[in-house]
Amino acid sequence: MGAAMKVLYDHQAFMQPYGGVSRYFMELICAMRELEGFEPLIPRFFSDNQYLGKKRTFITRRHFPGKSRAMHVLNRPISELALQDGSDLFHPTYLHPYFLPWARMPFVVTVHDMTHHIFGESDVRDDGTRESTRILCERAARIIAVSNHTKSDLCRYLGVSPEKVSVVHHATNLRYNGEPPIPEGAYLLYVGVRSGYKNFLFFVSAVARLLEQANLNLVCAGAEPFSRDEMQALRGLSLEHRVRHIPIHCSEQLASLYHFAEALCYPSLHEGFGMPLLEAFACDCPVVTSSTSSLPEIAAEAAEYFCPIDRESIVSAIERGLAPERRKALIAMGKARLVRFSWHCSAEKTLEVYRAAV
């Protein structure tokens, strides 16, 4: 057996306290450490990210206020490390091209979605990601797409050669472990950010009557508290007493919210993968979701689907999913579907990509 491949990772994804991208890299690296022929190199940097905070061999955990200052301070030591440590490959954890002026080794990028190319600035904030994605995909030795749909989008919008892109699905280790229910009463669950293409306000307007008629609440987990515009919309629909925001502080809390929900409702217009679908499957929560983008690829037969811009379609799908026998069947199919997704498999496929890149 030859020497292990040394792969360098950076700080970008771990400037957030929690979130899908940082969780992806944490889970992937943990799974890959179990494989032969791989050695991760992770610089020591300041972060309050909850995932790496539990992996003290990876990181010195300390709050470092000011993201822009942190980026300025961190770029230099990471570049110096990359030039000196004999790394075989670099895998940046997000799409900022700060490293290109000093990059002396091949690199791999993961593209989670193409929403910046598909939607306008009214739906996705223009933070430079669109141009950065184009530049990095041109320069990368290999590209990882998190779904076949995202690979198709890459080829369509950036003209990337299909041979350069490998599909590596996400997985989840989230499991319900007996935590008590958090909200009282029956509720539908919405997880994650709510702006733009996430289609939240249209979804709420579609289900307003159903919530009242079925005596259901809507719990929105994670992301920011309701904005002024959202509160105004909820008051206009007379739903301020039925729609509640709950911040997520730990995985156990999130698992409990899934487990006790009547169903996860995921009305997004577009997703590169759709991690909440797997999380719901893992916590015995039925899924009702849009029939768009990658979502049918991930959930297959284990979900009820609706057209996300058709109010009647949304309500009908939820009513079907809440019927007792159908709800039970969806939970069983979700468990069966989840078996197809594992971090061990993702790690093996990622290592194949690394080997192809070098």
FENKA-V521506 format. One record per pair of residues at least 24 apart in sequence whose C-alpha atoms are under 10 Angstrom apart, sorted by the first residue. I is the first residue (numbers start at 1). J is the second residue. D is the distance in whole Angstrom. If there is no record, write none. Layout:
BEGIN
I_J_D / I_J_D
END
This chain:
BEGIN
1_36_9 / 1_37_8 / 2_36_10 / 2_37_8 / 3_36_10 / 3_37_7 / 3_38_9 / 3_39_9 / 4_35_10 / 4_36_7 / 4_37_4 / 4_38_5 / 4_39_6 / 4_40_9 / 4_88_10 / 5_36_9 / 5_37_6 / 5_38_5 / 5_39_6 / 5_40_8 / 5_87_8 / 5_88_6 / 5_89_8 / 5_351_9 / 5_354_9 / 5_355_8 / 5_358_9 / 6_37_9 / 6_38_6 / 6_39_5 / 6_40_6 / 6_41_7 / 6_85_9 / 6_86_8 / 6_87_5 / 6_88_5 / 6_89_7 / 6_90_9 / 6_354_10 / 7_38_7 / 7_39_6 / 7_40_5 / 7_41_6 / 7_42_9 / 7_82_10 / 7_86_10 / 7_87_6 / 7_88_6 / 7_89_5 / 7_90_6 / 7_91_7 / 7_107_9 / 7_108_10 / 7_351_10 / 7_354_8 / 8_39_9 / 8_40_6 / 8_41_5 / 8_42_6 / 8_43_8 / 8_78_9 / 8_81_9 / 8_82_7 / 8_85_9 / 8_86_10 / 8_87_6 / 8_88_8 / 8_89_6 / 8_90_5 / 8_91_6 / 8_92_8 / 8_93_10 / 8_107_9 / 9_40_7 / 9_41_6 / 9_42_5 / 9_43_8 / 9_78_9 / 9_82_9 / 9_89_9 / 9_90_6 / 9_91_5 / 9_92_6 / 9_93_7 / 9_94_10 / 10_41_9 / 10_42_6 / 10_43_7 / 10_44_9 / 10_45_9 / 10_74_9 / 10_75_9 / 10_78_7 / 10_79_9 / 10_82_10 / 10_90_8 / 10_91_7 / 10_92_5 / 10_93_6 / 10_94_9 / 10_99_10 / 11_42_8 / 11_43_8 / 11_44_9 / 11_45_7 / 11_46_9 / 11_47_8 / 11_59_10 / 11_70_9 / 11_71_8 / 11_74_8 / 11_75_9 / 11_78_8 / 11_92_8 / 11_93_7 / 11_94_9 / 12_67_10 / 12_70_10 / 12_71_8 / 12_74_9 / 12_75_10 / 12_92_7 / 12_93_6 / 12_94_6 / 12_95_8 / 12_96_8 / 13_49_9 / 13_92_9 / 13_93_5 / 13_94_6 / 13_95_9 / 14_45_9 / 14_46_9 / 14_47_6 / 14_48_8 / 14_49_6 / 14_50_9 / 14_51_9 / 14_52_8 / 14_53_10 / 14_93_8 / 14_94_9 / 15_45_10 / 15_46_8 / 15_47_6 / 15_48_7 / 15_49_7 / 15_63_10 / 15_64_9 / 15_66_10 / 15_67_7 / 15_68_10 / 15_70_8 / 15_71_9 / 16_47_8 / 16_48_7 / 16_49_6 / 16_50_9 / 16_67_9 / 17_47_8 / 17_48_5 / 17_49_4 / 17_50_6 / 17_51_8 / 17_52_10 / 17_53_9 / 17_63_10 / 17_249_10 / 18_48_9 / 18_49_6 / 18_50_6 / 18_51_7 / 18_52_9 / 18_222_10 / 18_223_10 / 18_248_9 / 18_249_9 / 18_250_9 / 18_251_10 / 19_49_9 / 19_50_9 / 19_51_9 / 19_192_9 / 19_222_9 / 19_223_9 / 20_112_10 / 20_170_10 / 20_192_10 / 20_274_10 / 20_275_8 / 20_276_9 / 21_93_8 / 21_94_8 / 21_110_10 / 21_112_8 / 22_49_8 / 22_50_9 / 22_51_7 / 22_52_8 / 22_93_8 / 22_94_9 / 23_49_9 / 23_50_9 / 23_51_6 / 23_52_9 / 23_172_9 / 24_51_10 / 24_93_9 / 24_170_7 / 24_171_8 / 24_172_9 / 24_275_10 / 24_343_9 / 25_51_10 / 25_52_10 / 25_91_10 / 25_92_10 / 25_93_7 / 25_110_10 / 26_51_7 / 26_52_7 / 26_55_9 / 26_58_10 / 27_51_9 / 27_52_10 / 27_170_9 / 27_171_9 / 27_172_8 / 27_173_8 / 27_343_7 / 27_344_9 / 27_346_10 / 27_347_9 / 28_170_9 / 28_171_9 / 28_342_10 / 28_343_6 / 28_344_8 / 28_345_10 / 28_346_7 / 28_347_6 / 28_348_10 / 28_350_9 / 29_343_9 / 29_347_8 / 29_350_10 / 30_55_9 / 30_343_9 / 30_344_9 / 30_347_9 / 31_342_9 / 31_343_6 / 31_344_6 / 31_345_9 / 31_346_8 / 31_347_6 / 31_348_9 / 32_343_8 / 32_344_7 / 32_345_10 / 32_346_9 / 32_347_5 / 32_348_7 / 32_349_10 / 32_350_8 / 32_351_8 / 33_347_9 / 34_344_9 / 34_347_9 / 34_348_10 / 35_344_9 / 35_347_8 / 35_348_8 / 35_351_9 / 36_348_10 / 36_351_10 / 37_351_9 / 37_355_10 / 38_351_8 / 38_354_10 / 39_87_10 / 39_88_10 / 40_87_9 / 40_89_10 / 40_90_10 / 41_81_9 / 41_82_9 / 41_85_9 / 41_87_8 / 41_89_10 / 41_90_9 / 42_78_9 / 42_81_10 / 43_74_9 / 43_77_8 / 43_78_7 / 43_81_8 / 43_82_9 / 44_74_9 / 44_77_9 / 44_78_9 / 45_70_9 / 45_73_9 / 45_74_7 / 45_77_9 / 45_78_9 / 46_70_8 / 46_74_9 / 50_249_9 / 50_250_8 / 50_251_10 / 51_250_9 / 51_251_10 / 71_98_9 / 72_98_10 / 75_99_8 / 79_103_8 / 79_104_10 / 88_354_9 / 88_355_10 / 88_357_10 / 88_358_7 / 89_141_10 / 89_354_7 / 89_355_9 / 89_357_8 / 89_358_7 / 90_140_10 / 90_354_9 / 91_140_10 / 91_354_9 / 94_129_9 / 94_132_10 / 94_133_9 / 95_128_9 / 95_129_7 / 95_130_9 / 95_131_10 / 95_132_6 / 95_133_6 / 95_134_10 / 95_135_9 / 95_136_7 / 95_137_9 / 96_128_8 / 96_129_7 / 96_131_10 / 96_132_6 / 96_133_8 / 96_135_10 / 96_136_8 / 97_129_10 / 97_131_10 / 97_132_6 / 97_133_9 / 97_135_8 / 97_136_7 / 98_132_10 / 100_135_10 / 100_136_9 / 100_139_9 / 105_141_10 / 105_358_9 / 106_139_9 / 106_140_7 / 106_141_6 / 106_142_9 / 106_354_10 / 106_357_7 / 106_358_7 / 107_136_9 / 107_137_10 / 107_139_8 / 107_140_5 / 107_141_6 / 107_142_7 / 107_143_9 / 107_354_9 / 107_357_7 / 107_358_9 / 108_136_9 / 108_137_9 / 108_139_9 / 108_140_6 / 108_141_6 / 108_142_5 / 108_143_6 / 108_144_7 / 108_350_10 / 108_353_8 / 108_354_7 / 108_357_7 / 108_358_10 / 109_133_9 / 109_136_7 / 109_137_7 / 109_139_10 / 109_140_7 / 109_141_8 / 109_142_7 / 109_143_5 / 109_144_6 / 109_145_9 / 109_165_10 / 110_136_10 / 110_137_9 / 110_140_10 / 110_142_9 / 110_143_6 / 110_144_5 / 110_145_6 / 110_146_8 / 110_165_10 / 110_166_10 / 110_167_10 / 110_168_9 / 111_137_9 / 111_143_7 / 111_144_6 / 111_145_5 / 111_146_7 / 111_147_9 / 111_150_8 / 111_151_9 / 111_154_8 / 111_165_10 / 111_167_10 / 111_272_8 / 112_144_8 / 112_145_6 / 112_146_6 / 112_147_8 / 112_150_7 / 112_151_10 / 112_169_10 / 112_170_10 / 112_271_9 / 112_272_6 / 112_273_7 / 112_274_10 / 113_145_8 / 113_146_8 / 113_147_9 / 113_149_9 / 113_150_6 / 113_151_9 / 113_153_8 / 113_154_9 / 113_270_9 / 113_271_7 / 113_272_4 / 113_273_7 / 113_274_10 / 113_294_10 / 114_149_10 / 114_150_7 / 114_151_9 / 114_152_10 / 114_153_7 / 114_154_7 / 114_157_8 / 114_158_10 / 114_270_9 / 114_271_8 / 114_272_7 / 115_150_10 / 115_153_9 / 115_197_8 / 115_269_10 / 115_270_7 / 115_271_8 / 115_272_8 / 117_153_9 / 117_154_10 / 117_157_7 / 117_158_9 / 118_153_9 / 118_157_8 / 118_197_10 / 118_270_9 / 119_196_9 / 119_197_8 / 119_269_10 / 119_270_9 / 120_196_9 / 120_197_10 / 121_196_9 / 122_195_10 / 122_196_7 / 122_197_9 / 123_195_7 / 123_196_4 / 123_197_6 / 123_198_9 / 123_199_10 / 124_195_8 / 124_196_7 / 124_197_8 / 124_198_10 / 125_196_9 / 133_158_9 / 134_158_7 / 134_159_10 / 134_160_9 / 137_164_9 / 137_165_10 / 140_164_9 / 140_357_9 / 141_165_10 / 141_353_9 / 141_354_9 / 141_356_8 / 141_357_5 / 141_358_8 / 142_166_8 / 142_353_7 / 142_354_8 / 142_355_10 / 142_356_8 / 142_357_6 / 142_358_9 / 143_167_9 / 143_353_8 / 143_354_10 / 143_357_9 / 144_168_6 / 144_169_9 / 144_349_10 / 144_350_8 / 144_353_8 / 144_354_10 / 145_169_8 / 145_170_10 / 145_272_8 / 145_273_9 / 146_170_6 / 146_272_7 / 146_273_6 / 146_274_10 / 146_294_9 / 146_346_10 / 147_271_10 / 147_272_7 / 147_273_6 / 147_274_10 / 147_293_10 / 147_294_7 / 147_295_10 / 147_297_8 / 147_298_8 / 148_272_9 / 148_273_9 / 148_293_10 / 148_294_7 / 148_297_8 / 148_298_10 / 149_271_9 / 149_272_7 / 149_273_8 / 149_292_10 / 149_293_6 / 149_294_5 / 149_295_9 / 149_296_10 / 149_297_8 / 150_271_8 / 150_272_5 / 150_273_8 / 150_293_8 / 150_294_7 / 151_272_9 / 153_272_9 / 153_293_10 / 164_353_10 / 164_356_10 / 164_357_9 / 165_353_9 / 166_349_8 / 166_350_9 / 166_352_9 / 166_353_7 / 167_346_9 / 167_349_8 / 167_350_9 / 167_353_10 / 168_341_10 / 168_343_10 / 168_345_9 / 168_346_6 / 168_347_9 / 168_348_9 / 168_349_6 / 168_350_7 / 168_353_9 / 169_273_8 / 169_275_10 / 169_298_9 / 169_340_10 / 169_341_7 / 169_342_9 / 169_343_9 / 169_345_9 / 169_346_6 / 169_347_10 / 169_349_9 / 169_350_10 / 170_273_8 / 170_274_9 / 170_275_7 / 170_278_9 / 170_298_10 / 170_341_7 / 170_342_7 / 170_343_7 / 170_345_9 / 170_346_7 / 170_347_10 / 171_275_8 / 171_278_7 / 171_279_9 / 171_338_8 / 171_339_9 / 171_340_9 / 171_341_5 / 171_342_5 / 171_343_5 / 171_344_9 / 171_345_9 / 171_346_8 / 172_275_8 / 172_276_9 / 172_277_10 / 172_278_7 / 172_279_6 / 172_280_10 / 172_281_10 / 172_282_8 / 172_338_9 / 172_341_8 / 172_342_7 / 172_343_7 / 173_251_10 / 173_278_9 / 173_279_8 / 173_282_8 / 173_342_8 / 173_343_8 / 174_251_7 / 174_252_8 / 174_254_9 / 174_255_7 / 174_278_9 / 174_279_6 / 174_280_9 / 174_281_10 / 174_282_6 / 174_283_8 / 175_251_8 / 175_252_8 / 175_254_9 / 175_255_6 / 175_256_9 / 175_258_10 / 175_259_9 / 175_279_8 / 175_280_9 / 175_281_9 / 175_282_6 / 175_283_6 / 175_284_9 / 176_251_9 / 176_252_7 / 176_253_9 / 176_254_9 / 176_255_5 / 176_256_6 / 176_257_9 / 176_258_8 / 176_259_7 / 176_260_10 / 176_279_10 / 176_280_10 / 176_282_8 / 176_283_5 / 176_284_8 / 177_252_7 / 177_253_10 / 177_255_8 / 177_256_8 / 177_259_10 / 177_283_9 / 178_252_9 / 178_255_9 / 178_256_8 / 178_259_9 / 179_252_7 / 179_253_7 / 179_254_10 / 179_255_8 / 179_256_6 / 179_257_9 / 179_259_9 / 180_252_10 / 180_253_9 / 180_256_7 / 180_257_9 / 180_259_10 / 180_260_9 / 181_253_9 / 181_255_10 / 181_256_6 / 181_257_7 / 181_258_10 / 181_259_8 / 181_260_6 / 181_261_9 / 182_246_9 / 182_253_8 / 182_254_10 / 182_256_7 / 182_257_7 / 182_260_9 / 183_217_9 / 183_219_8 / 183_244_9 / 183_246_9 / 183_256_10 / 183_257_8 / 183_260_9 / 183_261_9 / 184_217_9 / 184_260_10 / 185_215_9 / 185_216_8 / 185_217_7 / 185_260_10 / 185_261_9 / 186_214_9 / 186_215_8 / 186_216_5 / 186_217_6 / 186_218_9 / 186_219_10 / 186_260_8 / 186_261_7 / 186_262_7 / 186_263_10 / 187_211_9 / 187_214_10 / 187_215_9 / 187_216_5 / 187_217_4 / 187_218_5 / 187_219_6 / 187_220_10 / 187_242_9 / 187_243_9 / 187_244_10 / 187_257_10 / 187_260_8 / 187_261_6 / 187_262_6 / 187_263_8 / 187_264_9 / 188_216_7 / 188_217_6 / 188_218_5 / 188_219_6 / 188_220_9 / 188_243_10 / 188_257_10 / 188_258_9 / 188_260_9 / 188_261_6 / 188_262_5 / 188_263_5 / 188_264_6 / 188_265_7 / 188_288_10 / 188_318_9 / 188_322_10 / 189_217_9 / 189_218_6 / 189_219_5 / 189_220_6 / 189_221_7 / 189_243_10 / 189_244_10 / 189_257_7 / 189_258_7 / 189_259_10 / 189_260_9 / 189_261_6 / 189_262_8 / 189_263_6 / 189_264_5 / 189_265_6 / 189_266_9 / 189_280_10 / 189_285_9 / 189_287_10 / 190_218_7 / 190_219_6 / 190_220_5 / 190_221_6 / 190_222_9 / 190_245_9 / 190_257_10 / 190_258_9 / 190_261_10 / 190_263_9 / 190_264_6 / 190_265_6 / 190_266_6 / 190_267_9 / 190_276_9 / 191_219_8 / 191_220_6 / 191_221_5 / 191_222_6 / 191_223_8 / 191_245_10 / 191_246_10 / 191_248_10 / 191_254_9 / 191_257_10 / 191_258_9 / 191_264_8 / 191_265_8 / 191_266_8 / 191_275_10 / 191_276_7 / 191_277_10 / 192_220_7 / 192_221_6 / 192_222_5 / 192_223_5 / 192_224_9 / 192_247_10 / 192_248_10 / 192_266_9 / 192_276_8 / 193_220_9 / 193_221_9 / 193_222_7 / 193_223_5 / 193_224_7 / 193_225_10 / 194_220_9 / 194_222_10 / 194_223_8 / 194_224_9 / 194_226_9 / 194_230_9 / 194_267_10 / 194_268_9 / 195_227_10 / 195_230_10 / 195_268_10 / 196_268_9 / 196_269_9 / 197_267_9 / 197_268_6 / 197_269_5 / 197_270_7 / 197_271_9 / 198_266_8 / 198_267_7 / 198_268_4 / 198_269_6 / 198_270_7 / 198_271_9 / 198_308_10 / 199_266_9 / 199_267_6 / 199_268_5 / 199_269_6 / 199_270_9 / 199_308_8 / 199_309_8 / 200_230_9 / 200_266_9 / 200_267_7 / 200_268_8 / 200_269_10 / 200_308_10 / 201_229_10 / 201_230_7 / 201_233_8 / 201_234_9 / 201_267_10 / 202_267_9 / 202_308_8 / 202_309_8 / 202_310_9 / 202_311_8 / 203_265_9 / 203_266_9 / 203_267_7 / 203_268_9 / 203_308_8 / 203_309_8 / 203_310_9 / 203_311_7 / 203_314_8 / 203_315_9 / 204_233_9 / 204_234_8 / 204_237_9 / 204_239_9 / 204_243_9 / 204_267_10 / 204_311_10 / 205_233_9 / 205_234_9 / 205_236_10 / 205_237_7 / 205_239_9 / 205_311_8 / 206_308_10 / 206_309_9 / 206_310_8 / 206_311_5 / 206_312_7 / 206_313_9 / 206_314_7 / 206_315_7 / 207_311_8 / 207_312_9 / 207_314_8 / 207_315_6 / 207_316_10 / 207_318_9 / 208_234_9 / 208_237_7 / 208_238_8 / 208_239_7 / 208_242_9 / 208_243_10 / 208_315_10 / 209_237_9 / 209_238_10 / 209_239_10 / 209_315_9 / 210_315_7 / 210_316_10 / 210_318_9 / 210_319_9 / 211_239_9 / 211_242_8 / 211_243_9 / 211_315_10 / 212_238_10 / 212_239_9 / 212_242_8 / 214_319_10 / 215_242_9 / 216_242_7 / 216_243_9 / 216_262_9 / 217_241_8 / 217_242_5 / 217_243_6 / 217_244_8 / 217_261_10 / 217_262_10 / 218_242_6 / 218_243_5 / 218_244_6 / 218_245_9 / 218_261_9 / 218_262_10 / 218_264_10 / 218_265_9 / 219_243_6 / 219_244_5 / 219_245_6 / 219_246_7 / 219_257_9 / 219_261_9 / 219_264_10 / 220_244_6 / 220_245_5 / 220_246_6 / 220_247_8 / 220_248_10 / 220_257_10 / 221_245_6 / 221_246_5 / 221_247_6 / 221_248_6 / 221_253_10 / 221_254_8 / 221_257_8 / 221_258_10 / 222_246_6 / 222_247_5 / 222_248_5 / 222_249_9 / 222_254_9 / 223_247_7 / 223_248_8 / 224_248_10 / 254_279_9 / 254_280_10 / 254_283_10 / 255_279_8 / 255_280_8 / 255_282_8 / 255_283_6 / 255_284_10 / 255_285_10 / 256_283_8 / 257_283_9 / 257_285_9 / 258_282_9 / 258_283_6 / 258_284_7 / 258_285_6 / 258_286_9 / 259_283_5 / 259_284_6 / 259_285_6 / 259_286_9 / 260_284_9 / 260_285_7 / 261_285_7 / 261_286_8 / 262_286_7 / 262_287_9 / 262_318_10 / 262_321_9 / 262_322_7 / 262_327_8 / 263_287_6 / 263_288_7 / 263_289_10 / 263_318_8 / 263_321_7 / 263_322_7 / 263_327_8 / 263_330_10 / 263_331_10 / 264_288_6 / 264_289_8 / 264_303_10 / 264_318_9 / 264_321_10 / 265_289_6 / 265_290_9 / 265_304_10 / 265_305_10 / 265_314_9 / 265_317_10 / 265_318_8 / 266_290_6 / 266_295_9 / 266_305_10 / 266_306_10 / 266_308_9 / 267_291_9 / 267_292_9 / 267_305_9 / 267_306_8 / 267_307_8 / 267_308_6 / 267_309_9 / 267_314_8 / 268_292_8 / 268_293_9 / 268_295_9 / 268_307_10 / 268_308_7 / 268_309_10 / 269_293_8 / 269_295_10 / 269_307_9 / 269_308_6 / 269_309_8 / 270_294_8 / 270_295_8 / 270_308_10 / 271_295_7 / 273_297_8 / 273_298_7 / 273_299_10 / 274_298_7 / 274_299_9 / 277_302_9 / 277_303_9 / 277_334_9 / 277_338_9 / 278_334_8 / 278_335_9 / 278_337_9 / 278_338_6 / 278_339_10 / 278_341_8 / 279_334_10 / 279_338_9 / 280_331_9 / 280_334_8 / 280_335_9 / 280_338_10 / 281_330_9 / 281_331_7 / 281_332_9 / 281_333_8 / 281_334_5 / 281_335_6 / 281_336_9 / 281_337_8 / 281_338_6 / 281_339_10 / 282_331_9 / 282_334_8 / 282_335_7 / 282_336_10 / 282_337_10 / 282_338_7 / 282_339_10 / 283_331_9 / 283_334_9 / 283_335_9 / 284_327_10 / 284_328_9 / 284_330_9 / 284_331_5 / 284_332_8 / 284_333_10 / 284_334_8 / 284_335_7 / 285_327_9 / 285_328_9 / 285_330_8 / 285_331_6 / 285_332_10 / 285_334_8 / 285_335_10 / 286_321_7 / 286_322_8 / 286_326_9 / 286_327_6 / 286_328_8 / 286_329_9 / 286_330_5 / 286_331_5 / 286_332_9 / 286_333_9 / 286_334_7 / 287_317_10 / 287_318_9 / 287_321_8 / 287_322_10 / 287_327_9 / 287_330_7 / 287_331_8 / 287_334_8 / 288_314_9 / 288_317_7 / 288_318_6 / 288_319_10 / 288_320_9 / 288_321_7 / 288_322_9 / 288_330_9 / 289_314_8 / 289_317_8 / 289_318_9 / 290_314_8 / 290_317_10 / 298_337_9 / 298_338_9 / 298_340_10 / 298_341_9 / 299_333_9 / 299_334_8 / 299_337_7 / 299_338_9 / 300_333_9 / 300_334_9 / 300_337_8 / 301_330_9 / 301_333_7 / 301_334_9 / 301_337_8 / 302_329_8 / 302_330_6 / 302_331_8 / 302_332_8 / 302_333_5 / 302_334_5 / 302_335_9 / 302_336_8 / 302_337_7 / 302_338_10 / 303_327_10 / 303_329_10 / 303_330_6 / 303_331_9 / 303_333_8 / 303_334_8 / 304_330_8
END
